[in-house]
């Protein structure tokens, strides 16, 4: 895009908490550096620093509860949660403002480095079950037979149902251990075909591949029309850009103009990647508005407008079906919202309602304490000023098509329900609309929800369900 965004900020989702995403915003300064002393990085000092940053940059300054006593909170994050509680009560900041490690986040952005089993998990809120929603091919669990549709029956000999009954999803999350290399767990698992086995998996460092080599980018024959399918797992890894270029170039070579963007578990990431994806699908929109970034009134000098730019690999997408769920947030939603003014009824949200995060964070760094504070500082709107989809994208899309997340079938398969519904929309078929009820990970009433870590790592903040 034509307006450079020098600093990285997260349009999380999630958290994000299941919705975490990174957006590039204008560079408005760092937060301190140097060599630390025990007093400088004391809990009290870190809390005071966080308060200062929020008072200066928070998008909703009138919704900060500065009357809370910082000494009453055991962690910096607990204090931050109390400060932004009024905004959360209004659905404006659902755990989007948080503190994390500079080192961990930069490793994630630069190389996709993460430690864990390499799987996304979802839990059944009714029947006490946990399933693998997706397995990263480079992760250790995939090598032990974990893949989409695998059910976890027990962890270290304790039944999944027991773990959920005695403490809910947080208890199950805790049973999986910390996100550190060397943590080992023994699982009893059941495959979709019914086969059961007991396997041991040790957490390791692995690379998060943003587009699966198995199903992430493909061309699907849709009754004679070639459709480009992209399953982008996350916007947070910089390598997503080159992979998107390769995928869309393949579409260009095959004359593809209709596209499925499968963002069903994509909690967001780098807005620079979202900008690039817009360019790659907007060959006919060069010079027109992709999105606008708007800060609070006192920081309005940082507002920016991003235009579609020419890319050699680009296509002119005439129809786009975006597959979403309650774990779809931030940069994922930004891309979908950006095309609504241009495609109208030729773009649709398929699946279920998205998280609802039309906001972005800036990074405030305090290097001496390895603290990176992600502050909700701006909102984004499309070319016609459309935004504020706090109730999810279903509230702003003209066309929506309800579909199940058919986790027992591979994503991108024409037989998988969400993919099949997207293909039907592109063929001009009718569909049942999505109920516009907000379906954020913490509010979602759906049967399955992305499992959240009780103490998220940098990667888990941005990649819903990751363990």
HUVEN-V29554 format. One record per pair of residues at least 6 apart in sequence whose ideal C-beta (glycine too) atoms are under 7 Angstrom apart, sorted by the first residue. I is the first residue (numbers start at 1). GAP is how many residues later the second one is. D is the distance in Angstrom with one decimal. If there is no record, write none. Layout:
i: <I & I>
gap: <GAP & GAP>
d: <D & D>
This chain:
i: <1 & 1 & 1 & 1 & 1 & 2 & 2 & 2 & 3 & 3 & 3 & 5 & 5 & 5 & 5 & 5 & 6 & 6 & 7 & 7 & 7 & 7 & 7 & 8 & 8 & 8 & 8 & 8 & 9 & 9 & 9 & 9 & 9 & 9 & 9 & 9 & 10 & 10 & 10 & 10 & 10 & 10 & 10 & 10 & 11 & 11 & 11 & 11 & 11 & 11 & 11 & 11 & 11 & 11 & 11 & 12 & 12 & 12 & 12 & 12 & 12 & 12 & 12 & 12 & 12 & 12 & 12 & 12 & 13 & 13 & 13 & 13 & 13 & 13 & 13 & 13 & 13 & 13 & 13 & 14 & 14 & 14 & 14 & 14 & 14 & 14 & 14 & 15 & 15 & 15 & 15 & 15 & 15 & 15 & 16 & 16 & 16 & 16 & 16 & 16 & 16 & 17 & 17 & 17 & 17 & 17 & 18 & 18 & 18 & 18 & 18 & 18 & 18 & 19 & 19 & 19 & 19 & 19 & 19 & 19 & 19 & 19 & 20 & 20 & 20 & 20 & 20 & 20 & 21 & 21 & 21 & 21 & 21 & 21 & 21 & 21 & 21 & 21 & 22 & 22 & 22 & 22 & 22 & 22 & 22 & 22 & 23 & 23 & 23 & 24 & 24 & 24 & 25 & 25 & 25 & 25 & 25 & 26 & 26 & 28 & 28 & 28 & 30 & 31 & 31 & 31 & 31 & 31 & 32 & 32 & 32 & 33 & 33 & 34 & 35 & 36 & 36 & 39 & 40 & 41 & 41 & 43 & 44 & 46 & 46 & 46 & 47 & 47 & 47 & 49 & 50 & 50 & 50 & 50 & 50 & 51 & 53 & 53 & 53 & 54 & 54 & 54 & 55 & 57 & 57 & 57 & 57 & 58 & 58 & 58 & 58 & 59 & 59 & 59 & 59 & 59 & 59 & 60 & 60 & 61 & 63 & 63 & 63 & 63 & 64 & 64 & 65 & 65 & 65 & 65 & 66 & 68 & 68 & 70 & 73 & 73 & 76 & 77 & 77 & 80 & 80 & 80 & 84 & 84 & 87 & 88 & 91 & 92 & 93 & 94 & 94 & 96 & 96 & 96 & 96 & 97 & 97 & 97 & 98 & 98 & 99 & 99 & 99 & 100 & 100 & 100 & 100 & 101 & 101 & 101 & 102 & 102 & 102 & 102 & 103 & 104 & 104 & 105 & 105 & 107 & 108 & 108 & 108 & 108 & 109 & 109 & 109 & 109 & 110 & 111 & 112 & 112 & 112 & 112 & 112 & 113 & 113 & 114 & 114 & 114 & 115 & 115 & 115 & 115 & 115 & 115 & 116 & 116 & 116 & 116 & 116 & 117 & 117 & 117 & 117 & 117 & 117 & 118 & 118 & 118 & 118 & 118 & 118 & 118 & 118 & 119 & 119 & 119 & 119 & 119 & 119 & 120 & 120 & 120 & 120 & 120 & 120 & 120 & 121 & 121 & 121 & 121 & 121 & 121 & 122 & 122 & 122 & 122 & 122 & 122 & 122 & 123 & 123 & 123 & 123 & 123 & 123 & 123 & 123 & 124 & 124 & 125 & 125 & 126 & 128 & 128 & 128 & 128 & 129 & 129 & 130 & 130 & 130 & 130 & 131 & 131 & 131 & 131 & 132 & 132 & 132 & 132 & 132 & 133 & 133 & 133 & 133 & 134 & 134 & 135 & 135 & 135 & 135 & 135 & 136 & 136 & 136 & 136 & 137 & 137 & 137 & 137 & 138 & 138 & 138 & 139 & 140 & 140 & 140 & 140 & 140 & 141 & 144 & 144 & 145 & 145 & 145 & 146 & 148 & 148 & 149 & 149 & 149 & 150 & 150 & 151 & 151 & 152 & 152 & 152 & 153 & 153 & 153 & 153 & 153 & 154 & 154 & 154 & 155 & 155 & 155 & 155 & 155 & 156 & 156 & 156 & 158 & 160 & 163 & 163 & 163 & 164 & 164 & 169 & 169 & 170 & 172 & 173 & 173 & 173 & 173 & 174 & 176 & 176 & 177 & 177 & 179 & 179 & 180 & 181 & 181 & 181 & 182 & 182 & 183 & 183 & 184 & 184 & 185 & 186 & 186 & 187 & 187 & 188 & 188 & 189 & 189 & 189 & 190 & 192 & 208 & 208 & 208 & 210 & 210 & 210 & 210 & 210 & 210 & 210 & 211 & 211 & 211 & 211 & 211 & 211 & 212 & 215 & 215 & 215 & 215 & 216 & 216 & 217 & 217 & 218 & 218 & 219 & 219 & 219 & 219 & 219 & 219 & 219 & 220 & 220 & 220 & 220 & 222 & 222 & 222 & 223 & 225 & 226 & 226 & 226 & 227 & 227 & 227 & 227 & 227 & 227 & 228 & 228 & 228 & 229 & 229 & 229 & 230 & 230 & 230 & 231 & 231 & 231 & 232 & 232 & 232 & 233 & 233 & 234 & 234 & 234 & 234 & 235 & 235 & 235 & 235 & 235 & 235 & 235 & 236 & 236 & 236 & 238 & 240 & 241 & 241 & 244 & 244 & 244 & 245 & 245 & 248 & 248 & 248 & 248 & 249 & 251 & 252 & 252 & 256 & 257 & 257 & 257 & 257 & 258 & 258 & 258 & 259 & 259 & 259 & 260 & 260 & 260 & 260 & 261 & 261 & 261 & 261 & 262 & 262 & 262 & 263 & 263 & 263 & 263 & 263 & 264 & 264 & 264 & 264 & 264 & 264 & 264 & 264 & 265 & 265 & 265 & 265 & 265 & 266 & 266 & 267 & 267 & 267 & 267 & 267 & 267 & 268 & 268 & 268 & 268 & 268 & 269 & 269 & 270 & 271 & 271 & 271 & 273 & 274 & 274 & 274 & 275 & 275 & 277 & 278 & 278 & 278 & 278 & 279 & 279 & 279 & 279 & 280 & 280 & 280 & 281 & 281 & 281 & 282 & 282 & 283 & 283 & 283 & 284 & 285 & 285 & 286 & 286 & 286 & 287 & 287 & 288 & 288 & 288 & 289 & 289 & 289 & 290 & 290 & 290 & 290 & 291 & 291 & 291 & 291 & 291 & 291 & 292 & 292 & 292 & 293 & 293 & 293 & 293 & 294 & 294 & 294 & 294 & 295 & 295 & 295 & 295 & 318 & 319 & 319 & 319 & 320 & 320 & 320 & 321 & 321 & 321 & 321 & 321 & 322 & 322 & 322 & 323 & 323 & 323 & 323 & 324 & 324 & 324 & 324 & 324 & 325 & 325 & 325 & 326 & 326 & 326 & 326 & 326 & 326 & 326 & 326 & 326 & 327 & 327 & 327 & 327 & 327 & 328 & 328 & 329 & 329 & 329 & 330 & 333 & 333 & 333 & 333 & 333 & 334 & 336 & 336 & 337 & 337 & 337 & 337 & 337 & 337 & 338 & 339 & 340 & 340 & 340 & 340 & 340 & 341 & 341 & 341 & 341 & 344 & 345 & 345 & 347 & 348 & 348 & 348 & 348 & 348 & 349 & 349 & 349 & 349 & 349 & 350 & 350 & 350 & 350 & 350 & 350 & 351 & 351 & 351 & 352 & 352 & 352 & 352 & 353 & 353 & 353 & 353 & 353 & 353 & 353 & 353 & 354 & 354 & 355 & 355 & 355 & 356 & 356 & 356 & 356 & 356 & 356 & 358 & 358 & 358 & 358 & 358 & 358 & 359 & 359 & 359 & 360 & 360 & 360 & 361 & 361 & 361 & 361 & 362 & 362 & 363 & 363 & 364 & 364 & 365 & 379 & 380 & 381 & 386 & 389 & 389 & 391 & 391 & 392 & 392 & 392 & 394 & 394 & 394 & 395 & 400 & 400 & 401 & 401 & 401 & 402 & 402 & 402 & 402 & 403 & 403 & 403 & 404 & 404 & 405 & 406 & 406 & 406 & 409 & 409 & 410 & 411 & 412 & 413 & 414 & 414 & 421 & 424 & 425 & 439 & 441 & 441 & 441 & 441 & 450 & 450 & 451 & 453 & 453 & 459 & 460>
gap: <274 & 289 & 305 & 306 & 308 & 304 & 305 & 307 & 301 & 302 & 303 & 19 & 20 & 21 & 266 & 267 & 20 & 21 & 17 & 18 & 20 & 355 & 356 & 14 & 16 & 101 & 262 & 355 & 13 & 14 & 15 & 16 & 351 & 352 & 353 & 354 & 10 & 11 & 12 & 13 & 258 & 351 & 364 & 452 & 10 & 11 & 12 & 257 & 260 & 319 & 320 & 323 & 346 & 348 & 349 & 7 & 8 & 9 & 84 & 255 & 256 & 317 & 318 & 345 & 349 & 362 & 449 & 450 & 6 & 7 & 8 & 254 & 255 & 316 & 317 & 342 & 344 & 449 & 451 & 6 & 253 & 315 & 316 & 341 & 343 & 427 & 450 & 80 & 81 & 252 & 314 & 446 & 447 & 449 & 79 & 80 & 251 & 252 & 313 & 445 & 446 & 78 & 424 & 435 & 439 & 444 & 249 & 309 & 423 & 432 & 434 & 446 & 447 & 248 & 249 & 308 & 310 & 311 & 336 & 338 & 422 & 445 & 247 & 248 & 310 & 441 & 442 & 443 & 214 & 215 & 246 & 247 & 248 & 308 & 309 & 310 & 311 & 441 & 213 & 214 & 246 & 247 & 248 & 249 & 309 & 440 & 248 & 308 & 337 & 246 & 247 & 248 & 268 & 335 & 337 & 352 & 353 & 276 & 278 & 271 & 274 & 334 & 335 & 22 & 333 & 334 & 335 & 342 & 334 & 335 & 336 & 334 & 335 & 334 & 333 & 332 & 333 & 6 & 328 & 327 & 328 & 33 & 26 & 30 & 323 & 325 & 23 & 29 & 32 & 317 & 26 & 29 & 30 & 49 & 323 & 32 & 311 & 320 & 322 & 10 & 29 & 321 & 9 & 305 & 307 & 318 & 320 & 6 & 317 & 318 & 319 & 237 & 300 & 317 & 318 & 319 & 320 & 27 & 32 & 235 & 23 & 24 & 27 & 29 & 19 & 20 & 17 & 18 & 20 & 21 & 17 & 14 & 15 & 9 & 6 & 9 & 23 & 21 & 22 & 17 & 18 & 19 & 9 & 13 & 6 & 6 & 299 & 298 & 283 & 346 & 348 & 261 & 263 & 265 & 280 & 277 & 278 & 279 & 276 & 363 & 272 & 273 & 274 & 272 & 274 & 358 & 361 & 269 & 271 & 357 & 263 & 265 & 268 & 270 & 267 & 353 & 354 & 267 & 353 & 6 & 6 & 128 & 350 & 351 & 127 & 128 & 129 & 161 & 128 & 96 & 95 & 96 & 97 & 125 & 127 & 92 & 94 & 92 & 94 & 345 & 64 & 65 & 66 & 88 & 89 & 90 & 23 & 63 & 87 & 350 & 351 & 22 & 23 & 24 & 84 & 86 & 350 & 17 & 18 & 20 & 21 & 22 & 23 & 24 & 88 & 13 & 16 & 20 & 22 & 27 & 348 & 12 & 13 & 14 & 145 & 344 & 345 & 346 & 9 & 11 & 12 & 330 & 344 & 346 & 9 & 11 & 326 & 327 & 328 & 329 & 343 & 6 & 7 & 41 & 46 & 49 & 325 & 326 & 328 & 323 & 324 & 322 & 324 & 321 & 32 & 33 & 36 & 37 & 22 & 31 & 22 & 30 & 42 & 321 & 18 & 19 & 20 & 276 & 14 & 15 & 16 & 17 & 18 & 15 & 132 & 274 & 332 & 14 & 131 & 6 & 7 & 11 & 12 & 13 & 6 & 70 & 72 & 73 & 72 & 75 & 76 & 77 & 68 & 69 & 71 & 67 & 61 & 62 & 63 & 64 & 66 & 60 & 55 & 57 & 44 & 52 & 54 & 43 & 259 & 262 & 43 & 258 & 259 & 39 & 41 & 38 & 39 & 8 & 35 & 37 & 6 & 7 & 35 & 36 & 37 & 6 & 33 & 34 & 8 & 20 & 21 & 30 & 32 & 19 & 29 & 30 & 17 & 12 & 8 & 9 & 12 & 7 & 8 & 282 & 283 & 284 & 279 & 278 & 279 & 280 & 281 & 280 & 9 & 291 & 6 & 8 & 278 & 281 & 23 & 22 & 23 & 24 & 20 & 21 & 19 & 20 & 16 & 18 & 16 & 12 & 14 & 12 & 14 & 8 & 10 & 7 & 8 & 10 & 6 & 216 & 26 & 29 & 251 & 22 & 23 & 24 & 27 & 29 & 30 & 33 & 6 & 20 & 21 & 22 & 32 & 36 & 19 & 16 & 195 & 196 & 197 & 14 & 15 & 13 & 30 & 11 & 194 & 7 & 8 & 9 & 31 & 32 & 35 & 37 & 7 & 9 & 194 & 203 & 201 & 204 & 205 & 204 & 33 & 28 & 29 & 30 & 29 & 31 & 32 & 33 & 196 & 199 & 23 & 28 & 31 & 31 & 33 & 183 & 17 & 31 & 32 & 31 & 180 & 181 & 8 & 31 & 34 & 32 & 33 & 32 & 35 & 228 & 229 & 31 & 33 & 34 & 35 & 38 & 39 & 96 & 33 & 34 & 226 & 32 & 33 & 32 & 35 & 32 & 33 & 36 & 35 & 68 & 32 & 65 & 66 & 67 & 64 & 64 & 61 & 63 & 59 & 58 & 59 & 60 & 61 & 60 & 61 & 168 & 22 & 58 & 61 & 61 & 63 & 159 & 162 & 59 & 61 & 62 & 74 & 61 & 149 & 150 & 59 & 60 & 61 & 65 & 69 & 59 & 60 & 61 & 63 & 64 & 87 & 141 & 154 & 60 & 62 & 185 & 199 & 200 & 62 & 66 & 60 & 62 & 63 & 195 & 196 & 197 & 61 & 62 & 63 & 64 & 194 & 62 & 193 & 61 & 60 & 63 & 89 & 58 & 57 & 60 & 61 & 15 & 31 & 58 & 12 & 30 & 57 & 60 & 29 & 30 & 32 & 35 & 31 & 33 & 34 & 34 & 36 & 39 & 26 & 32 & 31 & 32 & 33 & 32 & 23 & 57 & 22 & 23 & 24 & 20 & 21 & 19 & 20 & 95 & 16 & 18 & 94 & 16 & 17 & 18 & 48 & 15 & 43 & 47 & 89 & 90 & 91 & 13 & 88 & 89 & 10 & 11 & 85 & 87 & 9 & 84 & 85 & 87 & 7 & 8 & 82 & 83 & 28 & 27 & 28 & 107 & 19 & 23 & 27 & 27 & 29 & 101 & 104 & 105 & 14 & 27 & 28 & 27 & 28 & 95 & 99 & 25 & 27 & 28 & 30 & 69 & 26 & 27 & 80 & 26 & 27 & 28 & 29 & 113 & 114 & 115 & 118 & 120 & 28 & 114 & 123 & 137 & 138 & 26 & 27 & 25 & 26 & 28 & 27 & 21 & 24 & 25 & 56 & 60 & 46 & 13 & 57 & 45 & 49 & 50 & 52 & 56 & 59 & 44 & 8 & 7 & 42 & 46 & 56 & 57 & 41 & 42 & 43 & 45 & 54 & 53 & 54 & 52 & 49 & 51 & 52 & 53 & 77 & 44 & 45 & 48 & 51 & 85 & 51 & 53 & 68 & 71 & 72 & 75 & 52 & 54 & 67 & 50 & 82 & 87 & 94 & 39 & 40 & 41 & 81 & 83 & 84 & 85 & 86 & 38 & 39 & 37 & 85 & 86 & 33 & 34 & 35 & 36 & 82 & 84 & 21 & 22 & 29 & 30 & 31 & 32 & 17 & 19 & 20 & 17 & 18 & 20 & 13 & 14 & 15 & 16 & 13 & 15 & 9 & 11 & 9 & 11 & 7 & 8 & 7 & 6 & 10 & 6 & 7 & 45 & 47 & 44 & 46 & 47 & 6 & 40 & 42 & 41 & 33 & 34 & 20 & 24 & 30 & 29 & 30 & 31 & 32 & 14 & 15 & 18 & 13 & 14 & 13 & 10 & 11 & 12 & 6 & 7 & 6 & 8 & 7 & 6 & 6 & 9 & 10 & 7 & 6 & 7 & 8 & 9 & 11 & 23 & 14 & 15 & 14 & 7 & 14 & 7 & 6>
d: <4.1 & 6.0 & 3.6 & 6.0 & 6.0 & 6.8 & 4.6 & 6.1 & 4.3 & 6.1 & 5.4 & 2.9 & 5.7 & 6.5 & 6.3 & 6.3 & 6.8 & 3.9 & 6.8 & 5.9 & 4.3 & 6.3 & 6.0 & 5.3 & 5.6 & 6.7 & 6.3 & 5.9 & 6.3 & 4.9 & 6.6 & 4.5 & 5.3 & 4.5 & 4.3 & 5.6 & 5.7 & 5.3 & 4.1 & 6.3 & 6.6 & 4.6 & 5.4 & 6.7 & 3.9 & 6.7 & 4.2 & 4.6 & 6.3 & 3.2 & 4.7 & 6.2 & 6.3 & 6.7 & 4.4 & 5.3 & 3.5 & 5.0 & 5.2 & 6.5 & 5.6 & 6.7 & 5.4 & 6.8 & 6.4 & 7.0 & 6.4 & 6.3 & 1.5 & 4.3 & 5.8 & 3.7 & 5.4 & 3.6 & 5.2 & 6.0 & 5.9 & 6.8 & 6.7 & 4.7 & 4.4 & 4.7 & 6.9 & 6.1 & 7.0 & 6.3 & 6.1 & 6.3 & 6.9 & 5.3 & 6.4 & 5.7 & 6.8 & 6.8 & 6.9 & 6.5 & 5.2 & 7.0 & 6.5 & 5.1 & 5.9 & 4.2 & 6.4 & 6.1 & 6.9 & 6.7 & 5.8 & 5.3 & 3.5 & 4.9 & 5.8 & 3.7 & 7.0 & 4.4 & 6.4 & 6.9 & 3.2 & 5.9 & 4.7 & 5.7 & 6.4 & 6.5 & 4.6 & 5.7 & 6.9 & 4.3 & 3.1 & 6.9 & 5.7 & 6.9 & 5.7 & 1.3 & 4.8 & 6.1 & 3.0 & 4.1 & 7.0 & 6.3 & 6.6 & 5.3 & 6.6 & 4.6 & 4.4 & 6.7 & 7.0 & 7.0 & 3.3 & 6.2 & 3.8 & 6.4 & 4.5 & 4.7 & 6.3 & 6.1 & 5.0 & 6.9 & 6.0 & 4.3 & 6.0 & 6.9 & 5.7 & 6.5 & 5.3 & 6.4 & 4.1 & 4.9 & 4.7 & 7.0 & 4.6 & 6.9 & 6.4 & 4.2 & 6.2 & 4.9 & 6.2 & 3.9 & 5.6 & 6.5 & 6.2 & 6.7 & 4.1 & 7.0 & 6.9 & 5.0 & 6.1 & 6.3 & 4.4 & 5.6 & 4.9 & 6.0 & 5.8 & 6.8 & 5.8 & 6.6 & 5.7 & 6.8 & 4.5 & 5.3 & 5.8 & 6.0 & 6.0 & 6.2 & 6.9 & 6.3 & 6.9 & 4.9 & 4.8 & 5.9 & 6.0 & 6.5 & 6.8 & 5.4 & 6.7 & 5.1 & 5.3 & 6.2 & 6.7 & 4.9 & 5.8 & 6.4 & 4.3 & 3.9 & 6.8 & 6.7 & 5.5 & 6.7 & 6.4 & 5.8 & 5.7 & 5.4 & 6.8 & 4.4 & 6.5 & 5.3 & 4.1 & 6.3 & 5.2 & 6.1 & 5.7 & 5.9 & 6.7 & 6.4 & 4.9 & 5.3 & 3.9 & 5.9 & 5.0 & 6.8 & 5.3 & 5.8 & 6.4 & 6.6 & 6.2 & 6.5 & 5.0 & 6.3 & 5.7 & 5.1 & 5.4 & 6.5 & 5.8 & 7.0 & 5.1 & 5.3 & 6.7 & 5.1 & 6.3 & 5.4 & 6.7 & 6.0 & 5.6 & 6.4 & 5.3 & 4.5 & 5.9 & 6.3 & 3.8 & 5.8 & 4.3 & 4.3 & 6.2 & 6.2 & 5.2 & 5.2 & 6.1 & 6.8 & 6.0 & 7.0 & 6.4 & 6.5 & 4.6 & 3.9 & 6.9 & 4.1 & 6.3 & 6.0 & 6.4 & 6.4 & 5.4 & 4.1 & 5.2 & 5.9 & 5.1 & 5.7 & 6.8 & 5.1 & 7.0 & 5.2 & 5.2 & 6.7 & 5.4 & 6.0 & 6.1 & 4.1 & 5.5 & 5.9 & 5.4 & 6.5 & 4.1 & 6.6 & 1.4 & 6.0 & 5.2 & 6.1 & 5.3 & 5.1 & 5.1 & 6.5 & 4.7 & 5.4 & 5.8 & 7.0 & 4.4 & 4.3 & 5.9 & 6.9 & 3.7 & 5.7 & 5.7 & 6.3 & 6.6 & 4.2 & 5.1 & 5.6 & 5.6 & 4.7 & 4.5 & 6.3 & 5.6 & 6.2 & 5.9 & 6.9 & 4.9 & 6.8 & 5.2 & 6.9 & 6.8 & 6.1 & 5.2 & 6.1 & 5.9 & 6.0 & 6.1 & 5.7 & 6.7 & 4.0 & 4.6 & 6.3 & 6.2 & 6.5 & 4.6 & 5.1 & 6.3 & 6.8 & 6.6 & 6.8 & 5.3 & 6.0 & 5.3 & 6.4 & 6.0 & 6.7 & 4.2 & 6.4 & 6.3 & 5.6 & 5.8 & 5.7 & 6.3 & 6.1 & 4.4 & 5.1 & 4.7 & 6.5 & 6.5 & 6.7 & 6.2 & 6.4 & 6.5 & 6.7 & 6.7 & 6.8 & 4.5 & 5.1 & 6.1 & 4.8 & 5.4 & 6.1 & 6.9 & 5.0 & 7.0 & 5.1 & 4.5 & 5.2 & 6.9 & 6.7 & 6.2 & 6.9 & 6.1 & 6.3 & 4.2 & 5.7 & 4.5 & 5.3 & 5.9 & 6.5 & 4.5 & 5.6 & 5.7 & 5.8 & 6.8 & 5.9 & 4.3 & 6.3 & 5.7 & 6.0 & 6.8 & 4.3 & 6.6 & 4.7 & 6.6 & 5.7 & 6.1 & 6.9 & 5.8 & 5.5 & 6.7 & 6.7 & 5.2 & 4.5 & 5.4 & 6.9 & 5.7 & 5.4 & 6.8 & 4.8 & 6.8 & 6.1 & 6.6 & 5.2 & 5.3 & 5.9 & 6.3 & 5.4 & 4.0 & 6.3 & 4.2 & 6.8 & 6.5 & 5.8 & 5.4 & 5.6 & 6.5 & 6.7 & 7.0 & 4.4 & 6.3 & 4.5 & 6.1 & 6.5 & 4.8 & 5.6 & 6.6 & 6.6 & 5.1 & 6.9 & 6.0 & 6.5 & 4.8 & 5.0 & 6.6 & 5.6 & 6.9 & 6.1 & 5.3 & 5.5 & 4.8 & 6.2 & 3.8 & 5.9 & 5.6 & 6.9 & 6.2 & 6.9 & 4.5 & 6.6 & 6.4 & 6.3 & 5.8 & 5.8 & 4.2 & 6.9 & 4.7 & 5.4 & 3.7 & 5.1 & 6.0 & 5.4 & 6.9 & 5.9 & 7.0 & 6.8 & 5.6 & 6.3 & 4.7 & 5.4 & 6.2 & 6.8 & 4.9 & 6.0 & 6.1 & 6.0 & 6.2 & 5.5 & 6.5 & 5.1 & 6.8 & 4.9 & 6.9 & 6.1 & 6.6 & 6.0 & 3.9 & 4.2 & 4.6 & 4.6 & 6.7 & 5.2 & 5.6 & 5.8 & 6.6 & 4.0 & 5.4 & 5.8 & 6.5 & 6.3 & 5.8 & 7.0 & 6.4 & 6.0 & 5.1 & 6.4 & 5.4 & 6.8 & 5.6 & 2.6 & 5.2 & 4.5 & 5.8 & 4.3 & 3.3 & 6.0 & 4.7 & 6.8 & 4.8 & 5.5 & 5.2 & 6.3 & 5.7 & 6.0 & 6.8 & 4.8 & 4.3 & 5.1 & 6.7 & 6.1 & 3.9 & 5.5 & 6.1 & 5.0 & 6.2 & 6.2 & 6.3 & 6.0 & 4.5 & 6.4 & 4.4 & 5.0 & 6.3 & 5.0 & 5.1 & 4.9 & 6.6 & 6.9 & 4.7 & 6.3 & 4.8 & 7.0 & 7.0 & 4.5 & 6.0 & 6.7 & 6.2 & 6.4 & 5.8 & 4.8 & 4.0 & 5.1 & 6.1 & 4.6 & 6.9 & 6.2 & 6.0 & 6.1 & 6.7 & 6.8 & 4.8 & 6.9 & 5.4 & 6.4 & 5.8 & 4.4 & 6.2 & 4.9 & 6.4 & 5.4 & 5.9 & 4.7 & 5.2 & 2.7 & 4.0 & 5.8 & 6.5 & 5.3 & 6.1 & 7.0 & 5.7 & 6.9 & 6.8 & 7.0 & 4.2 & 5.3 & 5.2 & 6.5 & 5.8 & 5.7 & 4.8 & 6.2 & 6.2 & 5.6 & 5.7 & 5.0 & 4.6 & 6.0 & 5.6 & 6.0 & 5.0 & 6.4 & 4.2 & 7.0 & 4.3 & 6.8 & 3.9 & 5.7 & 4.3 & 3.9 & 4.3 & 6.3 & 5.2 & 6.4 & 4.9 & 5.8 & 6.6 & 6.5 & 5.5 & 6.6 & 6.1 & 6.1 & 3.8 & 4.7 & 6.1 & 5.2 & 5.2 & 5.2 & 6.2 & 5.2 & 5.1 & 6.8 & 5.9 & 5.1 & 6.7 & 5.1 & 6.2 & 4.8 & 5.2 & 5.7 & 5.4 & 5.9 & 5.4 & 6.7 & 4.9 & 5.9 & 6.2 & 4.7 & 6.4 & 4.7 & 6.9 & 5.4 & 5.7 & 6.2 & 4.5 & 5.4 & 5.1 & 3.8 & 5.2 & 5.8 & 4.5 & 5.5 & 6.7 & 4.9 & 4.9 & 4.9 & 5.8 & 5.6 & 5.1 & 6.8 & 4.4 & 6.4 & 5.5 & 5.2 & 5.7 & 6.4 & 6.8 & 6.9 & 5.8 & 3.7 & 5.9 & 5.6 & 3.9 & 6.3 & 6.8 & 6.0 & 4.6 & 3.8 & 6.8 & 4.2 & 6.1 & 6.5 & 3.8 & 4.6 & 4.8 & 5.5 & 6.3 & 6.8 & 6.7 & 5.5 & 5.5 & 6.7 & 5.6 & 5.0 & 6.4 & 6.7 & 6.7 & 6.7 & 6.6 & 5.1 & 5.3 & 6.4 & 6.1 & 6.3 & 6.5 & 6.6 & 5.5 & 4.6 & 4.6 & 6.9 & 6.0 & 5.5 & 5.4 & 6.9 & 6.4 & 3.8 & 6.1 & 5.5 & 5.0 & 5.1 & 5.8 & 4.4 & 4.7 & 6.4 & 4.7 & 5.6 & 6.0 & 5.3 & 4.6 & 6.3 & 5.1 & 6.4 & 4.8 & 6.9 & 6.0 & 5.7 & 6.4 & 3.7 & 6.9 & 4.1 & 5.5 & 6.3 & 6.4 & 6.6 & 4.3 & 4.6 & 4.5 & 6.6 & 4.6 & 6.6 & 5.7 & 4.8 & 5.5 & 4.3 & 5.5 & 5.9 & 5.4 & 6.0 & 4.7 & 5.6 & 5.2 & 6.7 & 5.2 & 7.0 & 5.2 & 6.9 & 5.0 & 6.3 & 4.1 & 5.7 & 5.5 & 6.3 & 5.6 & 4.5 & 5.5 & 6.2 & 4.4 & 5.7 & 5.3 & 6.0 & 6.0 & 3.6 & 5.9 & 5.4 & 4.9 & 6.2 & 4.7 & 6.8 & 5.4 & 6.0 & 5.2 & 4.5 & 4.4 & 5.0 & 4.8 & 4.0 & 5.1 & 5.3 & 3.5 & 7.0 & 4.8 & 6.5 & 4.8 & 5.1 & 4.4 & 3.8 & 4.6 & 6.9 & 6.0 & 4.7 & 3.9 & 6.4 & 5.7 & 4.0 & 6.3 & 6.9 & 5.9 & 6.1 & 5.9 & 6.2 & 6.1 & 6.5 & 6.1 & 6.3 & 6.1 & 5.5 & 6.7 & 6.4 & 4.0 & 3.7 & 5.4 & 4.6 & 7.0 & 5.8 & 5.1>
